[in-house]
Amino acid sequence: MNSSDGARLLYLSILLVAVVSPVLIGRRGSLGRTAQQFGIWVLIFLGFIAVYGLWPDLKRSLLPRAAVEVAGRVELRVAEDGHFYADTLVNGQPVTFLLDTGASEIVLSPADARKVGFDPAELTFSGQASTANGTVTSAPVKLDSLALGPYEDRNLSASVNGAEMDNSLLGMSYLRRYQLTFTGSTLRLSR
């Protein structure tokens, strides 16, 4: 705890005493009931803090980014960051992809590559890719399967990125298999 945290804690303690003291003095006769009500309000306040702190995890659980099949097509909802993400199965393992029309191919992050059965330490990083963060190396791989909603493709070419990245990318080599339609905050993919 640094000095500004200590000063902030002292200020909040004085403020708490200033707010709570008049209530306690005014209710001297029913101190037990006042303590009970105070405890209830503390629990409510702590509940709000817990929900606020856990909201990103709760939202991810309550509002999944999974592909939804509607009338023979796949629908994705835009994420809070303005991008579209798809929860897929690659070689039978769950992988979340960022849909990236600027990427020419399917690109796996090193972490996702390990998850689906490729050891980046054993791959040959013979390719290069130009990204927004500069040039990176890449290793070509073949995916046995990639399932998005009701659609499954087999024997797909992809690459493993030589640098760590937040998300794997579904690039144009895969997206051109679909007709893409944007409607508000929904992206529809149909074949």
N, C-alpha and C positions, 0 to 999 in steps of 0.2 A: 504494500500500500504506500503510495507516494504522498507528499504533503498536500496536494490538491484533493486527493481522495479523503484524507483525514479531515480537511477543512469542510468538504462537502458533507461528510458523515456528521460532523459536529453541528453544522447548519441544520441538517434534516432532523437531528435529535432535538435541538432547541425548538424547531418548528412543530415537531410532534408533541412536545411538552406543552407548548403554547396552545395547541388545538385541543388536546385531550384534557388538560387541567380544568378549564371551565366546565366541561361536561361532567367530570368526576365530582367537582365541588358542588355543582348544581344538583346532583343526584346522590348526595351522601346517604340518604335514607335507604335507597335501593341499590346499593353498591353491587350486590350479587347479580341482579338483573342487568345492570349496566355492563358488568364484566362479560356476561353471557352475550349480550348484543355486540359488544366490542369484538369478542371472539368470532362471532358469525361474520362480521364485516371483514375481519382479517382473513378468514377462510375464503370469502368471496374475492377479495383483492388478490390473494395468492393464486386462486383459480384463474383469474384473468391473466396474471403474469405467466402462469404455466401454459395456458392456451396460446398466448402471444409468442412465447419462446418456442413452442412446439409447432406453431402454425405451418411452417414450410414442410415439416414431415407429415403433419395431418393432411395438408392439402394434397401432397403427393399420393397419400394413401386413399383419400376420398375422391380425388379427381385424377385417376390414372391417365397416362398418355397412350394407352393401348389403342391399337387399331380396332375400329368397330365396323362390322360388316352391316351395311344398310342397303337393301335393294340391289344386291349383287355388286356392290363397290365397297371400298375401304374409305372410312372417314377418319380424319385426324383433326383435333382441335388445336388451335394456336396456344402455345405456352405463354406464361407470364412474361418471358423475355422476348416475345415476338417471333420465335422460331417454331418450326414444327418438328416434333420428335416422334419416333415410332418405336414401340416395344416389339421386338422380333425374336425369332428363334434362329440362331445360326449354329449349324451342326448339332441341333437339339438343345442348345444353351441360350438362356435369355440375354439379349444384347439390346441396349437402347441406342438408336441411331439418331443423329441430327440430319434432317433432309437438307442437302446442300447442292443446289443447282450450279454452284461454282466449282464443285469438285467433279472431275471427269470420271472417277471410278468409286467403287466401294473401298473405303479406307478404315481399317481396324486400328484402334489404339493398341499399344503394347499390352495393356491390362486385359482388354477384350480378346486380343489374340490368344493370350494364355488361357483365358476362360474357355475358348472354343477349340483348344487343342494344339495351338501353335506355340512353340517356345521361341521367343524372339532371339535368344542367344544362339539358337541353331539355324536361324534364317540367314540368307545371303542378301544383304541390303545393297543391291546393285543398281536400283533405280533412284531417280531424283524427282522431286516434285516442288513446284513453286507454290508457296503459300503466302498468306498475309503476313506471316512471321518470318519469311525468308525461305530459303531452299532447305529441304529436308531429304534425308534418304528414305527409301522404301524398299520393302521386300515383297516380291510377287508370291501369292498363295492361291490355292483353289479351295473354295468353300463347297463342302459336300451338299449343303442345303441352306436355304434362307427362306423362312416363312414369315410373311407379313399378312396378318389376318387370315383369310381363307386361302391365300395364294402361297404356293411353295415353288421355288425354283431350285434347280440342282446344277452342280458343277459350274459355279460362277467364279470368274476371275475377280480377284481383289488384291489389295496390298496391305501390308502392315507398316504403319508409320514408324520411322526410326526415332522419333522424339515423342515424349509423353504428350498426350492431348486429353482434353476434358471428355470428349465424346467421339465415338466412331462416326463416320460420315457415310450416308447413302448418296452417292453421286449419280451423275447422268447415265453411266453405263447401266445402272439398275433402273433409275426413274423413267428412262425412255421406254420401258416396257409397259408403262401406264399412260392413260390420258389423264392429265392433271386439271382439276377445276377448282378455282378459289371462289368461295361464297362467304363473304364476311370473315368470320374467324375459323372457318372450316375449310380444309383441303380434302377434296375427294379424288381418289385414285381408282380408276376403273380400267378393265381390260376388255 
